[in-house]
Amino acid sequence: MNILIIPHSIWTGMPGRFDCFINRLKKRNHVHVLSWDMPYPLNFENLKNFRMACRKFRRKIEKNVMVHHVSRPLVFPPFNRNIVGKQIKDIIREYDIDVIFSESFLWDFVPPFDEVPVIYDMVDDHMAFFRNSSISGKFMSKFSRVEGAVIDQLRNADHTFFVSSVLKERYGDMTEYSSVLSNGVDLELFNGAEPTKYAAKLSLDNYDCILGYVGYFGEWSNLFESVINLRNFLEKYNAAIIIAGMGPDVERLKSTLKSERLIFTGMMKPESIPSLLKTLDIGLLPFKKSPYTDAASPIKYFEYAAAGLKVVSSNLEEVKRIKFVNTVFFEDINSIENAAKEALNMDFNKSELKKSLRPYDWGRLSKQLENLMVGAYEHRGMGR
């Protein structure tokens, strides 16, 4: 099949959900991915030659994967939707696209529904996120018409995937056909990981217990508050925290708290994560609880489990529903220390955890996605 993927954000190369699908879909299909500029490239040359600018950014980056750069020459999303939609239709026709897989929450990038089947992938509760954001965030949500973009796709897509059961409960009534397609983990990658790779490099033998937190550390990550509340635990149990990733909370922590028990690795390559995680005793998932995080399906949660770790997590609704046996939950960030103590002393059935993980392998999830794409294409072809 020829598949057109519309990411939910600019394709930066940082691995996310759609990257995991691309890595598997490209083996049997031709995958086309949209890319675009931020901020808007508002200048005379782009206004004059936006079609030429679009074409020069079309490039094949690897076998069966092509990136199409889409021009957004106007400031106002309602006008850009028509221009972007025309470019998407050109791609559909020129490359014989069979199906669109859209993660978009921007009005500009709502795909046309009258050309080929559209599978909408709701990866987060974007509306809940912006409802609880700053004034500037609320403004950008209105400006980008986030709610309109999401609802339009929920109502018109041939099928909607929700990344969590919480999202399906909230928005499933808006769709004609929908199901849950969770985030997952590359189990094969973890099976081949070398757990001692980072022990010497990070001087981990100096500690009796290693905690870790991996991801992007925005305000909702609770990184700063977690470390502050774990300081006594780190001293008492001769422990350290590996912090792998980037974000505002990392910089805040570095500038506020100096400690040899905090080990910062920065961003790491995806293939390095399994070996790093296997050096840990406890994985941290202390997100601030909100309607947005309650509906999340954190990839790192599945990766912690694949590494065989104990997990300390805030009381997130979707994470609780997954029911992995390796997790200790806490209600308030002030009680994260007690949760870490409980996790340190807990035992769990690793065979049961491995069995629970199997449905979340990216290979299985990608096969479900591919089967539904084929079904949607055949259904639309029969005259739906």
C-alpha positions in Angstrom: 0.0 0.0 0.0 0.9 3.7 -0.4 0.4 5.3 3.0 0.4 9.0 3.8 1.2 9.9 7.4 0.4 13.3 8.9 2.3 13.6 12.2 0.8 15.4 15.2 3.9 17.7 15.2 6.9 18.6 13.1 9.0 15.5 12.4 12.2 16.3 14.4 13.7 12.9 14.3 12.9 12.3 18.0 11.2 8.9 18.1 7.5 8.8 18.8 4.5 6.7 18.2 4.3 7.2 14.4 8.0 6.5 14.1 7.5 3.1 15.6 4.7 2.4 13.1 6.8 3.7 10.2 9.7 1.3 11.1 7.3 -1.6 10.6 5.0 -0.4 7.9 7.9 0.4 5.5 8.8 -3.2 5.3 5.7 -4.0 3.2 4.4 -0.6 2.1 5.5 2.7 0.7 5.3 5.4 3.4 5.0 9.1 2.7 5.3 11.6 5.6 4.3 15.2 5.7 6.7 17.9 7.1 6.1 21.6 7.4 7.6 24.9 8.7 7.2 26.5 12.1 6.8 29.4 12.4 5.0 30.3 9.2 7.4 31.1 6.4 5.7 34.5 5.7 7.8 36.2 2.9 7.3 37.3 -0.6 9.3 34.4 -2.2 7.2 31.8 -0.4 4.0 33.5 -1.3 5.1 33.7 -5.0 6.7 30.2 -5.3 5.2 28.1 -2.6 4.5 25.2 -5.0 8.2 25.2 -6.1 9.2 25.4 -2.4 7.0 22.4 -1.6 8.5 20.3 -4.4 12.1 20.9 -3.6 11.6 19.5 -0.1 10.3 16.2 -1.4 13.0 13.7 -0.7 13.4 10.0 -0.2 15.2 9.5 3.1 15.4 5.7 3.0 13.9 2.8 1.1 10.1 3.0 1.0 10.0 6.3 3.0 9.6 9.7 1.4 9.1 13.1 3.2 6.9 15.8 1.6 7.5 19.3 2.8 4.2 21.2 2.8 4.2 25.0 2.4 2.1 27.1 4.8 2.4 30.6 3.3 -0.4 32.4 5.2 -0.7 33.2 8.9 -4.4 32.3 9.4 -5.2 28.6 9.7 -8.6 28.8 7.9 -6.8 30.0 4.8 -3.9 27.6 5.1 -6.2 24.6 5.4 -7.3 25.1 1.8 -3.7 25.6 0.6 -2.4 22.6 2.5 -5.3 20.5 1.5 -4.6 21.2 -2.1 -1.0 20.1 -1.6 -2.2 16.9 0.2 -4.5 16.1 -2.7 -1.6 16.6 -5.2 0.4 14.1 -3.2 -2.5 11.6 -3.1 -2.9 11.7 -6.8 0.8 11.9 -7.8 1.8 9.0 -5.6 -1.4 6.9 -5.7 -1.9 7.1 -2.0 -4.3 4.4 -0.8 -4.9 5.5 2.8 -4.1 8.5 5.1 -3.0 8.0 8.7 -3.5 11.3 10.6 -2.3 12.3 14.0 -3.0 16.0 13.3 -4.6 18.3 15.9 -4.0 21.5 13.8 -6.7 22.9 11.6 -4.3 23.4 8.7 -3.5 19.7 8.5 -7.0 18.1 8.7 -6.8 15.7 5.7 -9.4 15.7 2.9 -12.0 12.9 3.6 -13.3 12.6 0.0 -10.1 11.2 -1.7 -9.0 8.0 0.2 -9.8 6.4 3.5 -8.6 8.4 6.6 -7.6 6.7 9.8 -7.4 9.2 12.6 -5.0 8.4 15.5 -5.9 10.4 18.7 -2.6 10.2 20.5 -3.4 12.6 23.4 -6.3 14.6 24.8 -5.2 17.8 23.1 -8.3 19.7 24.1 -7.8 18.8 27.8 -4.1 19.9 27.5 -5.0 23.4 26.2 -7.9 23.8 28.5 -5.5 23.6 31.4 -2.6 25.5 29.8 -1.4 29.1 30.2 -3.2 32.1 28.6 -0.8 32.0 25.7 -1.5 28.3 25.3 -5.2 28.8 25.3 -4.8 31.6 22.7 -2.7 29.3 20.4 -5.3 26.6 20.8 -8.1 28.9 19.6 -5.8 30.4 16.9 -4.9 26.9 15.6 -8.5 25.7 16.0 -7.4 22.6 17.9 -10.9 21.6 19.0 -12.3 22.0 15.5 -9.5 19.9 14.0 -9.9 17.1 16.4 -13.7 16.9 16.3 -13.7 17.2 12.5 -11.5 14.1 12.2 -13.4 12.2 14.9 -16.6 12.6 13.0 -15.4 12.1 9.5 -12.5 9.6 9.6 -13.2 6.0 8.4 -11.9 4.8 11.7 -10.4 6.4 14.8 -7.7 4.8 17.0 -7.6 6.1 20.6 -4.3 5.6 22.3 -6.1 4.8 25.6 -9.4 3.5 26.9 -9.8 6.8 28.8 -9.8 8.7 25.5 -12.3 6.2 23.9 -14.7 6.7 26.8 -14.5 10.5 26.4 -14.8 10.8 22.7 -15.9 7.5 21.3 -19.5 8.6 20.9 -18.3 11.2 18.3 -17.0 8.4 16.0 -18.7 5.9 13.7 -16.0 3.3 14.0 -13.3 3.4 16.7 -11.0 1.2 18.8 -8.1 1.4 21.2 -4.6 1.1 19.9 -2.2 1.6 22.8 1.4 2.7 22.7 3.9 -0.1 23.0 7.5 -1.3 23.1 10.0 -3.1 20.9 10.4 -6.3 22.9 13.1 -7.7 20.6 15.3 -4.6 21.2 15.0 -5.1 25.0 15.7 -8.8 24.8 19.1 -8.1 23.2 20.1 -5.2 25.5 23.3 -5.4 27.4 22.6 -4.4 31.0 26.2 -3.7 32.0 26.9 -1.3 29.2 26.5 1.9 31.3 27.5 0.7 34.7 31.2 1.7 34.4 30.5 4.7 32.2 28.2 6.3 34.7 30.1 4.9 37.8 26.9 3.1 39.0 28.8 0.7 41.2 29.2 3.5 43.7 25.4 3.2 44.5 23.2 0.5 46.0 20.0 1.5 44.2 19.5 3.2 40.8 16.3 5.1 39.9 15.7 6.5 36.4 13.4 8.9 34.6 13.5 9.0 30.8 11.6 11.4 28.5 10.9 15.0 27.8 10.7 17.0 30.9 8.0 19.7 30.6 6.1 21.1 33.5 3.7 18.1 33.6 6.7 15.7 34.1 7.0 16.6 37.8 10.7 16.0 37.6 11.8 18.8 39.8 9.2 18.1 42.5 10.0 14.4 42.4 13.7 14.9 43.0 13.1 17.3 45.8 10.9 14.8 47.5 13.3 11.9 46.9 16.4 13.5 48.4 16.1 11.7 51.8 15.6 8.4 50.0 18.7 8.9 47.9 20.8 9.5 51.0 19.3 6.8 53.1 19.6 4.0 50.5 22.8 5.2 48.8 20.8 5.7 45.6 21.1 7.8 42.5 18.7 9.0 39.8 19.6 8.8 36.1 17.8 11.6 34.2 17.8 10.9 30.5 16.2 13.5 28.3 15.8 17.3 28.0 13.3 20.0 28.8 12.6 23.0 31.1 12.5 21.0 34.3 16.0 19.6 33.6 17.5 23.1 33.3 15.6 24.1 36.4 16.9 21.2 38.4 20.5 21.7 37.2 20.5 25.3 38.2 18.8 24.7 41.6 20.2 21.4 43.0 23.8 20.2 42.7 24.3 16.6 43.7 26.5 13.7 42.7 23.3 11.5 43.1 21.8 13.2 40.0 23.2 11.8 36.8 22.2 13.7 33.6 22.7 11.9 30.3 20.9 14.3 27.9 19.0 13.0 25.0 19.9 9.4 24.0 19.5 7.4 20.8 16.5 5.1 20.9 18.7 2.0 20.5 20.6 3.0 23.6 17.6 3.2 25.9 17.1 -0.5 26.6 20.7 -1.0 27.8 20.4 2.1 30.0 17.0 1.0 31.5 18.4 -2.4 32.3 20.9 -0.8 34.7 18.0 0.6 36.8 16.2 -0.8 39.8 13.2 1.5 39.7 11.7 3.5 36.8 9.9 6.8 37.6 6.6 7.9 36.1 5.5 10.8 38.4 3.4 12.8 35.9 1.2 15.6 37.4 -2.2 14.1 37.5 -4.7 15.9 35.2 -7.3 15.0 32.6 -4.5 15.2 30.0 -2.1 12.8 31.8 -4.9 10.5 32.9 -5.6 9.8 29.3 -1.9 9.2 28.3 -0.4 5.9 27.3 3.3 6.6 28.2 5.7 4.7 26.0 8.3 4.8 28.8 5.9 2.8 31.0 6.0 -0.1 28.6 9.8 0.3 28.2 10.3 0.2 32.0 8.3 -3.0 32.1 10.2 -4.5 29.2 13.4 -3.9 31.1 12.0 -5.8 34.1 11.9 -2.7 36.4 9.8 -1.9 39.4 7.9 1.3 38.6 6.8 4.2 40.8 4.0 6.1 39.2 1.5 8.8 40.0 -2.1 7.7 40.2 -2.8 7.9 36.4 -6.1 6.4 35.3 -4.9 4.7 32.0 -1.7 3.4 33.6 -3.8 1.9 36.4 -6.0 0.1 33.9 -3.0 -1.6 32.3 -2.6 -3.5 35.5 1.1 -4.4 35.3 2.2 -6.2 38.5 5.5 -4.2 38.8 3.9 -0.8 39.7 3.5 1.1 43.0 1.2 4.1 42.8 1.2 7.3 44.9 -1.6 9.9 45.3 0.5 13.0 46.0 4.0 13.9 45.0 4.9 14.4 48.7 4.4 10.6 49.1 6.7 9.5 46.3 9.4 8.7 48.8 7.1 6.1 50.6 6.2 4.7 47.2 9.9 4.3 46.3 10.5 2.5 49.6 7.6 0.2 48.9 8.9 -0.5 45.4 12.4 -1.2 46.7 11.1 -4.0 48.9 8.5 -5.4 46.6 8.6 -8.7 44.7 6.6 -9.3 41.5 6.1 -12.2 39.1 8.4 -11.4 36.2 6.8 -14.2 34.0 3.4 -12.6 34.5 4.8 -9.2 33.6 6.3 -10.6 30.4 3.1 -12.2 29.4 1.2 -9.0 30.1 3.6 -7.1 27.8 3.1 -9.3 24.7 0.0 -7.4 23.3 2.0 -4.2 23.5 4.8 -5.2 21.2 5.1 -2.6 18.4 5.1 -5.5 15.9 1.7 -6.7 17.0 0.3 -3.1 17.2 1.6 -2.3 13.7 0.0 -5.4 12.3 -3.4 -4.3 13.8 -3.0 -0.9 12.2 -2.0 -2.3 8.8 -4.9 -4.8 8.8 -7.3 -2.0 9.5 -5.8 0.1 6.8 -6.3 -2.7 4.3 -9.9 -3.2 5.5 -10.7 0.5 5.2 -9.3 0.7 1.7 -11.3 -2.4 0.6 -14.4 -1.1 2.3 -14.1 2.3 0.6 -13.4 0.6 -2.7 -16.7 -1.3 -2.4 -18.6 2.0 -2.6 -19.1 3.1 1.0 
